[in-house]
Amino acid sequence: MKHAGLPNYVASANPLPLSRRIPWYLSTAPSYAAVMLWFVFWQDVPVGSGLSSEAGQYSSFAGGVLSHGLALALAGVVIAAFLCCFAFYLAPALLGLKSGFPLYIVGTSTYGVRGGFLMPGFLMGLLQFGWLGVSSFFSALLLCAPFGYGVLTPPHLIVAALWAIAAAFMGLKGIRYVARVGTFSPIVPVVTLIILAAGTFRGLARFEPRTIIDAGLGASVTLKSQAVLHAGPALSGTQVLALILTYIVGFFATAGAAGADFGMNSRHNKDVFFGGLVGIGLTTVFAGGLALLVVAGGHGLGLLKDGAVLRATSLLPGVIGSKASAVLMWLLALAAFPSSCFSTLIACNSFKATLPKVNPFLSVGLGTLASIAIAISGLAGNLIPVFTIIGASFGPICGAMAADYLLAGRRWSGPRAGFNPAGWISWALGFIVGIADFIPGMKHIIPAPPVAALLTGFLVYSILAKAGLLTRTLNFSGISQTSRQSG
């Protein structure tokens, strides 16, 4: 019998039996591949840090992440893919595998049964509306671009709002239908990247980083507010690597913690390993690496009239013509719709678990309004601050969960009472490290803040746990021996 003192959301949970789990190539790999193939992720890998939400195709730093050539940028993508797979995803996935429980239950060993109500379950649901805002902003941008409407024009804002509303409705009521379409949606970005690569490959030999650096230094962008923006000087090699890690790891952080849910559906360690290696590692290198090659090759061929533009999708008209690129832009946007719906579904499930007495239409409705506000304000179009905040929020969670997993003897220890101090203190310190760039006087002091946040969470949790700042582990018969022995 389950412990009487457990909250209902924990006491009523049952582990997923091994008989209902599925292979990595049917679950983990395709699901993560769809995330890393999202056009919003790969199109701006060469940009690194956009000049503003209105001029995201320009980098804040002359030459973007290609200012030191292709080799360094590609190395940064490979390192980031490795970190996403083995530092952010692996421990949560193994915890899900060995417990049979989703993230909001697994997290109770790190943050306590009372603390787990908020972290990571509720926080995961809350941040999904940030993702919905980002998806709405960029999908609407692609849908409006063929008609000549740019960023933050009235048509763009209207389409972004309608996109968020439609995704929220489908996430609440029709996700089973969207899931069927979502199975095939990654085909579109794969085809797009291959087309772009084929059309720009011969320009790689002619690519000169100095050319895009000079173009970036000479470019200026006048915003609707009449403010004029200029790119800063090119970054050093170390700064380029740090920017790539911030961009990719920050983007992936929430998906890393969600590894618990994918691990829960895995049969053994090999499913966890190969699902992450293929779905995260190889797909990240494929999408991010090809985006770099495409932009370098396109500039080598002179396909862009504006030499400072570094967004991969901006090359579509030069490669396949304006009419065909308009069709492909629409297909890329529509292929992203299932992901928008899944964000709402994750939020809905999170709120049902943590706020069972609140009608999901109310909680999701309020979240959708927040998504619309984020999109139409332009905040969703400035990706580095968004990714930095997400990395600061979930980097410490992934780090603390990894420490908890190792300290428990590579298994799930079970739920802990109340608010577990080691978990909450490690998260607070990790979050502060992760948002260092937003603290006056701290900007650019900490390289790759999302990675630093993870390391802080791991180290602080390990130290505090060994110092005895752990609440007691509660009796919980939901920990099945079968689940513990999987793998």
Secondary structure, DSSP 8 states (H G I E B T S, - for coil): ---TTS-HHHHT-----GGG---GGGTHHHHHHHHHT-HHHHTTTTTSSBS-GGGTTBBSBTTGGGTT-HHHHHHHHHHHHHHIIIIIIHHHHHHHHHH---HHHHTHHHH-TTGGGIIIIIHHHHHHHHHHHHHHHHHHHHHHGGGT--TT-HHHHHHHHHHHHHHHHHHHH-HHHHHHHHTTTTHHHHHHHHHHHHHHGGGGGG--HHHHHHHHHH-EEE-TTS-EEE-B----HHHHHHHHHHHHHHHHHHHHHTHHHHHHT-SSHHHHHHHHIIIIIIHHHHHHHHHHHHHHHHHHHT--SSTTB--GGGGHHHHH-HHHHHHHHHHHHHHTHHHHHHHHHHHHHHHHHH-TTS-HHHHHHHHHHHHHHHHHHTGGG-HHHHHHHHHHHHHHHHHHHHHHHHHTTSS----BSS--HHHHHHHHHHHHHHTGGGSTT-TTTSSSHHHHHHHHHHHHHHHHHHTT----B---TTS-HHHHH--
